Amino acid sequence: MPEDIYIPVLPVRAGKLYFPVGEFSGVWTGEELQAAEKQGAIVNITEAIVWSKSYPIFKTFIQKMEYEKNNSTGARRAFFKLIQNSLYGKFGMRRERDTYMNDTPENRAKILKRGGKFLTIILACGKTMLLTTSRSYASYIQPQISSYITSLARLELFKVIDKYKDSVCYYDTDSIILTRKLAESMIDNQEYGKWKLEGEVSEAVFIQPKMYAEKLKSGKEVLKSKGLIRQEVEKLSYKSYMNIMEKIKTGAVRIEMYSGVESRQKFITSIIKGEDVDTAIYLRKSLNLRQSEKREIDYLNNTSKPLVFKKSE
């Protein structure tokens, strides 16, 4: 991928999902590779899976779900939204999954009969459990369908990014923040395939992916901070984000968000450790500016650029 591309189209998973430039390898759909070639990428295909036919198998289903969702309220509306997401998730399920089972002769025999292996887990309370890897042969697991759904959705997002490339402030899986408004023909709060206008922003500050704050023209503040616990998020304001940005610009490499906040550890963790499920733990959270992000961020000049990957990465 040419290194002068500002927002490259090909994703690469290396712990996080990156959109790099440079030399790298991965698995993509044909449509994504065509889009990459339009950006000047040189594509070397080593393996390929080709389907001889394609068909809009979900067209009728989605049209029905769209109608029902848009003409429903409350729990009924939520149902028609979730059933579409759940269908996507089922297609993309892993075939191999870790499973915990009670340590009984019957379960041991069942695992060994299918040629499986298991680990014996001894809990702190003295109880033993079996950890095994089970494989599902369910016909509904069709990862190519889920892959194409996410691939084509990303390409729709990139169409907007390319059209408004001089106005892009921030984007995520299904959202984009611009310095100018989309064309009216692209906006509709209900119609599938169009964009919902969530609000008009008067000013915003972007700290890291999924951590930003907006002031809307309506006066409302919108705060996003993935990874922080709710009770601490509720203490934040737009000014809090501005203060964080000022610390970053003055050279801070680690910013403490909170420390010593009492919480409860996960239920299953308590069970495995043999501890009381109400055992208190104390949380701390900080922003590590040395940690690699999805793009190289230049806070002083209010810009960013994609990471450069080499072939070995």
Residue pairs with C-beta under 8 A, 6 or more apart in sequence:
1 8
1 10
1 20
1 21
1 22
1 23
1 24
1 36
1 39
1 40
1 41
2 21
2 39
2 40
2 41
3 21
3 22
3 308
4 21
5 21
5 39
5 40
5 306
6 165
6 305
6 306
7 19
7 158
7 161
7 162
7 165
7 168
7 306
8 19
8 20
8 21
8 36
8 39
8 41
8 306
9 19
9 32
9 35
9 36
9 39
9 154
9 155
9 158
10 19
10 20
10 24
10 26
10 28
10 32
10 33
10 36
10 41
11 17
11 18
11 19
11 26
11 28
11 154
12 18
12 19
12 20
12 24
12 26
12 309
13 26
14 313
16 292
16 294
17 294
18 294
18 306
18 307
18 309
19 294
19 295
19 306
20 306
20 307
20 308
20 309
21 306
21 307
21 308
21 309
22 307
22 308
22 309
22 310
23 309
23 310
23 311
24 309
24 310
24 311
24 313
25 311
28 36
28 151
29 147
29 148
29 151
29 152
31 151
31 152
31 155
32 151
32 154
32 155
33 41
33 43
33 45
35 155
35 158
36 43
37 43
49 144
51 144
62 84
62 192
65 80
65 83
65 84
66 192
68 76
68 80
69 77
69 80
69 81
70 190
72 79
72 80
88 146
88 149
89 146
90 140
90 141
91 140
91 141
91 142
91 143
91 145
91 146
91 149
92 141
92 143
92 145
92 146
92 147
93 136
93 138
93 141
95 135
95 136
95 137
95 141
96 133
96 134
96 135
96 136
97 133
97 134
97 135
97 136
98 131
98 132
98 133
99 131
99 132
99 133
99 134
100 121
100 129
100 130
100 131
101 107
101 111
101 118
101 129
101 130
101 132
102 129
102 130
103 120
103 127
103 128
103 129
103 130
107 130
108 118
108 130
111 117
111 118
111 130
111 132
116 132
116 133
116 134
117 132
117 133
118 130
118 131
118 132
119 130
119 131
119 132
120 128
120 129
120 130
120 131
121 128
121 129
121 130
121 131
121 272
122 128
123 129
123 271
123 272
123 273
123 274
124 272
124 273
124 274
124 275
125 271
125 274
126 274
153 173
153 174
156 193
157 171
157 173
157 174
157 176
160 176
160 182
160 186
160 195
161 168
161 171
161 176
164 176
164 178
164 180
164 182
167 178
167 179
167 180
168 176
168 177
168 178
169 177
169 178
169 179
169 204
169 206
170 176
170 177
170 204
170 206
170 212
171 177
172 209
172 210
175 198
176 195
177 201
177 204
177 214
181 197
181 200
182 195
182 197
186 194
186 195
187 194
187 195
187 196
187 197
188 194
188 195
188 196
189 196
189 197
199 214
199 216
199 217
199 218
199 220
199 222
200 216
200 217
200 218
201 214
201 215
201 216
201 217
202 215
202 216
202 217
203 214
203 215
204 212
204 213
204 214
204 215
205 212
205 213
205 238
205 241
205 242
205 245
206 212
207 241
207 244
207 245
207 248
207 287
208 287
208 293
208 297
209 293
209 294
210 224
210 225
210 226
210 227
211 224
211 225
211 226
211 227
211 287
212 224
212 241
213 221
213 222
213 223
213 224
213 236
213 237
213 238
213 240
213 241
213 242
214 221
214 222
214 223
214 238
215 221
215 238
216 222
221 237
221 238
223 233
223 236
223 237
223 238
223 241
225 233
225 236
227 285
228 236
228 257
228 258
228 285
229 258
229 261
229 263
229 283
229 285
231 261
232 257
232 258
232 261
232 285
244 255
244 287
245 299
247 255
248 255
248 289
248 299
249 299
249 300
252 289
253 288
253 289
253 290
254 286
254 287
254 288
254 289
254 290
255 286
255 287
255 289
256 284
256 285
256 286
257 285
257 286
257 287
258 283
258 284
258 285
259 283
259 284
259 285
260 282
260 283
260 284
261 282
261 283
261 284
262 280
262 281
262 282
262 283
263 280
263 281
263 282
263 283
264 277
264 278
264 279
264 280
264 281
265 275
265 279
265 281
267 277
270 276
270 277
270 279
271 277
292 307
294 307
295 304
295 305
295 306
295 307
296 304
296 305
296 306
296 307
297 304
298 304
298 305
